[in-house]
Amino acid sequence: MVQRMAVSLRFALLLFAAFVSFQLISASDDATILYESFDESFEGRWIVSQKDEYKGVWKHSKSEGHEDYGLLVGEPAKKYAIVKELDEPLSLKDGAVVLQYEVRLQNGLECGGAYLKYLRPQEAGWVSKEFDNESPYMIMFGPDKCGATNKVHFILKHKNPKSGEYIEHHLKNPPSVPSDKLTHVYTAILKPDNELKILIDGEEKQKANFLSADDFQPPLIPEKTIPDPDDKKPEDWDERAKIPDPDAVKPDDWDEDAPMEIEDEDAVKPEGWLDDEPEEIDDPEATKPEDWDDEEDGEWEAPKIDNPKCEAAPGCGEWKRPMKRNPAYKGKWHAPHIDNPNYKGIWKPQQIPNPNYFELDKPDFEPIAAVGIEIWTMQDGILFDNILISKDEKVAESYRASAWKPKFDVEKEKLKAEEAAAGSDGLAGFQKKVFDLLYKVADIPFLDAYKLKIIDVIEKGEKQPNLTIGILVSIVAVIITVLFKIIFGGKKAKVEPPKETEAAQSSSSKQEDSGEKEEETEKEETAAAPARRRRRDN
């Protein structure tokens, strides 16, 4: 009897567990609007743009080192566009919405985008194969890097109800793009309380409020007043705070014609100076080439070398007194400046009510009707995967745990092994941690003015690990200076962005000038030829 009850209890528990699992799966399915794993070919489900400018070929390809497939950017220096329409447009006004996808920059990202566009409903007659950069989107989200740009974009296109114009509102201080070649997962969580959260690899990087002027540029809610476009500065408006003193007179002893330098009359020619010896002489070891033709090449002259007699002497040739600063030099006289009695300050147009001002309790989100990738990139090897649109943060979290995390862990372990094998030739573990930390430092809001310069210096340091300490010291110095200014206020010396070390500057110059090196080499070779074949000018 007891055994029979135990079996019944176990069966009941199994039924209960199955019921709970079914409910969770059903809830997940209900919350998932779109999930694209690219396990199967994308053809037929995603539509490639047929516009002429999009020459890039999309490929269904495995991620390097994995059996997992994704959507691959297969060629460098191309424009790419592909789109998938949702079965039904998704309203963003009914609760939380999570936008998430993975991207792996297998060959790095020097210049290009790896972001997604979430399209609003298009005009009547629009078809997917016409998708291009003019197709209206509602949200643009993801990595973008080129030159001074290094950010994970979040851009909201919001319609002004007064003007009817769509305005791009950019998230301020967006996080930087991870600098490695691992798979990263990007998540944007839009909440009904106007909160936005940006996650990279499940870690919160930015929190913002859609209606806060501190978080978006320009703000979603416009200014109540604007400068009057018809207001004009009066002709007699004087903006000069200081003016030359009209009563000042140049002193009688002020000589504007006195030279800045004069000969040093006290100088004496050094003993042993060889007045009759030239600084250069003909190379005594040079011989006229056998193939030299006087009629075609002109009279041959031996190349010049430094006169060896001058090396032991103080100098050769005509001796001249050195120049020294003229104590009587004052330069051109200028009247001293005084406060301008007619100064009125910097003129600004008067403020008038903004005709496009409106108040807002919540953003007027338009539905998401399609997801597209429309990018231009100089790198190939960009792999998109596991694109998700969901109404539940836990669904996104579960996909990060099951689909992204195992891949990332394998890639990270492989990277550690490669770094250990590379030794001093690559970034050591300590250096890698330093640069990862510096990227996070660059995202600190009060360093925003120096962010691009800091990132530029960090990237150069990654290519030259021996510069790690110098770069770290430079950035720490900037942080300390900025903090000092914030704490103590007042007028401080201008804070300079971190300077590159000489090695970094040298490397940078070499890289930037690489395109000119061949021309310079040709010029050097051309210039070197006269040393062998010199003709006398007639």
Salt bridges, closest charged atoms under 4 A:
GLU36 OE1 - ARG45 NH1 2.15
GLU67 OE1 - LYS62 NZ 2.66
ASP68 OD2 - LYS407 NZ 2.79
GLU102 OE1 - LYS407 NZ 2.62
ASP132 OD2 - LYS51 NZ 2.64
ASP144 OD2 - HIS153 NE2 2.93
GLU168 OE1 - HIS170 NE2 3.17
ASP180 OD1 - HIS184 NE2 2.62
GLU195 OE1 - LYS191 NZ 3.60
GLU195 OE2 - LYS207 NZ 3.97
ASP201 OD2 - HIS184 ND1 2.70
GLU203 OE2 - LYS205 NZ 3.74
ASP238 OD2 - ARG240 NH2 3.10
GLU239 OE1 - LYS233 NZ 3.73
ASP253 OD2 - LYS330 NZ 3.95
ASP275 OD1 - LYS269 NZ 3.15
GLU277 OE2 - LYS309 NZ 3.29
ASP282 OD1 - LYS304 NZ 2.75
ASP291 OD1 - ARG532 NH2 3.43
ASP291 OD2 - ARG533 NH2 2.70
ASP294 OD1 - LYS288 NZ 3.00
ASP297 OD2 - ARG533 NH1 3.02
GLU299 OE1 - ARG536 NE 3.17
GLU301 OE2 - ARG536 NH2 3.13
ASP339 OD1 - LYS242 NZ 2.46
ASP364 OD1 - LYS93 NZ 2.77
GLU374 OE1 - LYS117 NZ 2.85
ASP385 OD2 - LYS407 NZ 3.19
GLU393 OE2 - LYS191 NZ 3.62
ASP409 OD1 - LYS405 NZ 2.92
GLU411 OE2 - HIS66 NE2 2.72
GLU411 OE2 - ARG104 NH1 3.46
GLU413 OE2 - LYS416 NZ 3.91
ASP436 OD1 - LYS432 NZ 3.67
ASP443 OD1 - LYS451 NZ 3.21
ASP456 OD2 - LYS460 NZ 3.07
GLU459 OE2 - LYS145 NZ 2.90
GLU500 OE2 - LYS453 NZ 3.81
GLU500 OE2 - LYS460 NZ 3.81
GLU520 OE1 - LYS517 NZ 3.70
